[in-house]
């Protein structure tokens, strides 16, 4: 999931509902002092005091008070504070318990928040899908597109349906994700119609939509012969990279590398590829290592090259293992023939066919 959803607050819609129902009169009894009203046991006052509080610890105290008074919505707000706060206040396990309580009470955003915790903190994709599905069923348009992103590989039918529901519920990001899904899975004829929702979603800071938009603008809208706009493509990749999309950083760096005519331009482009590596794109790590070891377009840096290639290889990128083996075999990097052969075997086992051809029988 390239654009990470964050736990969201239920506070704004809840307060609107409370005030429209006349619950502000409860706060009026305490002299329009939410903090005092919270001390007197008024849940609506606790919610207002938490919203107005400046520090995370104070917010948590008011929401915890409201939670203890029986407000599930206050419990969820406390969970958001605990999830998003820096240490030592951060307590994501406790936050997840509060989200689960809200989800059991059919609060859509609580189920969505629980899904975020399960996906990013527990690395439990199955549980995250279950929670996101429940949130989507309860009407959370954000959870619907998140469900689509979670299930794209495991269940493309559910993914498409979830993106469609999110878009129908009015989510700009959901419409962008639906357009991106169609670009990847439907004929190229859908691409021209995908441009507008992708553009809107990118403007709403959806990294995945920005990246997909950049690919179309780079490669041609509607196929290889379609119109291209390299300038807009770079701009889209740059925005997606700023939003921490690893693939977009690689795409931006690759475009810069291909267009570069000086060492300074190649160095600048390589740093975008390095950003992609740092964000988890192992092929970016391999590309950085290879360029630094070759020293053709950028200054040679053998220690950094070895670190980058080893990072790619140890992360499971077979080509990184093979490139590292080649540089060791050729004496560019240290390690010796046995180390090179071990890396070729690792690359071969990882599915890199050229590496299999480099294997030698063990010496007698």
N, C-alpha and C positions, 0 to 999 in steps of 0.2 A: 504494500500500500504506500504509493509514493507521496501522498499528501496526508500527513498524520492528523486525524481529528483529535481535538482536545476535549476533555470533560467540559460540559457546558452547564450554565446556570439555568435553573428553572425560575429564577427570582422575578424577572420582569413580567412575564405573563401571569404569574401567581399574584403579584402585587396589584396588577390591573384588575384581576378578578376580585381580590379582597376589597379594593377601594370602591369598585362599582357596586359591590354588595353592601356598602355602607359601613364596612369594618373600620374605616378611619375614625369613626366615633369612639372606638375603644381607646385609640391613642389620644383623642381629645380629652378623655377623662384624666389623663396624666399630664395635662398642660402641654400637649403637643411635644412631649419629650419622649422619644422612642426608647431611649436607654432606661428611663424611669419606668415606662410602661412595661418593658421587658422584665425588669426587677419585680414588678407587680404580678407577673405571670401572664401577660398578654402576648400571644404568639405573633400576631400581626406586628406588634411593636418590636419584637425581637428580630423579625425579618427586616423591618425598616432600619433598625439600629445596625444590623449587620451590613446592610447595603451602604449606610452612611459612614461606617467605621473606616479609619484610614489604614491601620495596620492589620496584617493577616491574623495575628494572634487575637486581636480584639474582635475581628470579624468572626473568627472561629468560636470565641466565647459566646457571642450573641446567638449564633446559629446552633451551637450545642445546647444553649438554654432552651431555644425554641424546639429543638429535637426532643429534649427531655420532657417538654410540655406536651409532646405527642404529635408534633407536626412532622410528617414524613418529608415534606418539601424542605423544611429546615435541616433535616438530617442530610438530604442530598446537597444542600448548600455547604454544610460543614464538610462533607466529603470533597467537594470541589476545592475548598480552601486547603484541605489536607493534601490533596493530590498535587496541586499546582505550587504550593509554597516551597521555598528552599529549605534545606535542613537548618535547624533541628526540628522545625514544626512539621515538616513533611512526614506523612505516614500513609503511604499508599495502600497498605493492607487494610488499615482501618477505613480509609476512603472507600475501598471496594466493598466492605461490609455495609457501609451506609448506602452506596449505590444499589447493592443487592436488595436492601430493605425498600428503597424507593421503587425498584423494578417490580418487586413482589406486590407493591401497591399500585401497579399499572401506571407509573410515571414514565412516559416515553424517554425523556432525556436521561433519567436515571439508568434505564436499560442501555441507552447509548453510551453513557459514561462507563458503565460496567464493561461493555464491549471493548472500549479503548484500553482499560486496565488489562483485560484478559489477553488482548492481542499484543500490546506493547510491553507489558510488564511480566505477564506469565508466559508469553509466547505460546498461548493455547488458541490456535486459530479456530478449532471446532467450537469451543465454548464462546469465543468472540462472535462467531456467526450466529449461534443460538440467541445471544443477547441482542445483537443488531437486528436480527429478524423480528424479535419481539418488539423492539423499539419502532421498527418500520411499520409493523402491524398496528401499533398504537398511534401512528401518524407523524413520526419524526422524519422529516424529509432529509435531514443530514444523515440519520441512521440508515435510510434507504440507500443513499449512494455509497455509504461506507460498507453496507452489506454487499452491494454490487462489487466493490473493489475486493472485498474479502473472498468472494465466491467466484471471481472471474475464471480462475483455473479449475476449481473443483466442480463448479456447476454453472456453466455459461448461460443456461436457460434462466436460472434464478438471478444471475447477475444482470442480464438484459432486463428482466421484469423489474428488478429493484431500481435500476437506473431510470426506467420508464416511470415508475411510481414517484421517485424523487423529483423528476422533472415535472410530472403532472401536479405535484404538490407545490410547485413554484420555486424549486431550488435552482438557482443559476448554475451552481456547481454540478448538481445532478444532471441538468441538461448538457453541460459540457462533457461529463463523464459518459453519458449516453452517446453523444456524438463521437467521442474517442473510441468507445466500444464498437460502434458501427464502422468507423474507419479501419479498425484492426480486423474486423470479422466479416464485413459485408463487401460487395463489389466496389471498385474505385468510383463508380458513378455516384455513390453517396457522399463523396468527399466535398464537392462544392457546397452542398447543403449543410455540411458539418462546420463550415468555417465560422459562421455567425455565432452559434452557441459556444464553440471553442474560444472564440475571441472574448465573448462576455464572461465565460468562466475564468479565463486567464486574467481578465481585468479584476475579477473577484478573488484573485490570488490563489487559484487552484493550480498547483505546480504541474500536475499531470496533463491538464488541458493545455497549459503553455507549451509543454514539451511536444505534445501531439501536433499542436498548431505549428510549431517550428519545423517539425519533420515534413509536414505538407508543404509549407512555404519553401523549404529547402529542396525537396525532391520533385515537386510538381503536384498541383492540385488536380485530382482526377486521373493520376497516372504520370508516367515519366515524361509524357509530352505536354503535360498541363502547365499552366502559368506558375512561375517561381518568383520569389521575392527574397533574395538572400539577406537583405538588410533587415527586413521584418523577422526573418527566421532567426537571425542572430539575436535580435531583441527579445524574441519569445524564449529562446534557450537561456538567455541571460536572466530573464525574470524567473524562469523555472529553477535555474541554478541558485539564484538568491534565496529561493524558497526551499532549498536543500534537496532538490531532485538530482540524484547522482547521475542518471542517464543524460539529463539535459546539460550538466557540466561537461560530460564527455563529448556530447554533440557540439557544444560551443567551442570546446578546445580543438576538436577535430576540424571544424570549419576554419578556425583561426590558423591552425597548423597548415592546412591545405592552401590557404590564401597568403600565408606569410612569405615575405621575400627577404627578410633580414633575421639575424640571430635574435635580436631583441623581440621581434614579433613571435618567433617560435618559442622563446622562453616564456613570454606572456601567455601564449596558447597552452603550453605545457602545464602551467599553473592551474588552469581550469580543469585539465585532465586530472591533476593531482587532487583538486577539490572533489572530483567524482570518486577517486580512490578513497579519500578520507571519509566519504559518505557511504562507502561500502561497495562500490563498483570495482570488483577485482580486476576486470579487464583494463580498467584505467590504471591500476597499480602496475600491471604487466607492461602497458604502453609506456608509462613513465620510466620504468626500469630499463626497457629496451632502448629508448631514446638516449637516456643518460649513459648507458654502456657504449652505444655506438659513437656518440659525440659528434655526429654529422651536422645536425641542425641546432644543437644546443651544446654548451660546454660539457665535456665529459666529467662525470662525477661517479666514480666506480663504487665508493662506499654506499652512496644513496641508491645507485642502481641495484646493487645487491640487496639492499633492504627492501626495495619496492618489489623486485622479482620474487624474493622469498615470501613477502607478505601475500602476493598473489598466489603463489604455489601452496603455501600452508593453508590458505583459505579455500583451496580446492579448485583453483583455476588451472586446468591442464596446460594451456598454452604458456602460462607463466613458468610452470615447471620445465617445459621444453626449452624456452628461451634461456632460462637460467642455466640449464644443462649445456646448451650450445656455447654460451659465454665461458663456462668453466672448461668445457672440452677444448675450446680454442685458446685457453690461457688468458682470456681477458679478465676473468674473475677467478679468485683462488678456489681450490677445492680438490683438484686432481681427478684422474680418470674414473676412479671408483665412485666418487661423489656424483660425477656427471652421469654415469650409468644408472645409479640409483634414482636420479631425477628423471632420466628418460623412462625408466620403468614406471615411475609414479605417473608421469604424463600419459604413458601408454595405457595404464590401468584406468586413467580418467577419461579415456576415449579419444586421445590425440593420436591419430593414425601415423603421421610423420614421425612421431617419437618412437613408435614401435619399430620403424625401420632403422633406428639408430642403435637398437639393442645389440649387444655382442655376446657371444657365448662366454661363460666364465672361463678364465685361464686355468690350465691344468696345474 
